[in-house]
Amino acid sequence: MNASMLSYILLSCLLLSVQAEYCGVREIIRYTQRLLDDSSVSCPCRQTATSSCSCLPIPERGHELACFVDGTKHLMENTSSNPVITRLYWTFQALLDRSLCKRLAHGDQCQYETKGNVKEFLKKILTTYQEIDK
């Protein structure tokens, strides 16, 4: 095995280890903050309401990613087209599909005990990712 082959293998391993811990933290915090500042995404949560602002899952520990996928998908389907929500959805979906962020335990099913409105859901995303960023 020559030196260039060895350096290629080492570089590949390094990239894989970096990729394995990719959580998209700063990007997700930035997008979530932008949505929280945008008042058009806030509305009350009523369990029985069939409005576009129905309740979103506030995930239990270990089920964050699956719930973030479900919640952003619901927002994407039920709000006027918002590129920030779409971007968040696809980021969460990729993280879940590829098990990229080891710090968020991977339950494929969204489990939650409570539901909240859009602002509460976004704040949960924000606090979850701010904890990872510490």
Buried (B, 14 or more C-beta within 10 A) or exposed (E): EEEEEEEEEEEEEEEEEEEEEEBBBEEBBEBBEBBBEBEEBBBEBEEEEEEEBBBBBBBBEEBBBBBBBBBBBBBBEEBEEBEBBBBBBBBBBBBBEEEBBEEBEBBEEBEBEEBBBBBBBBBBBBEBBEEBEE
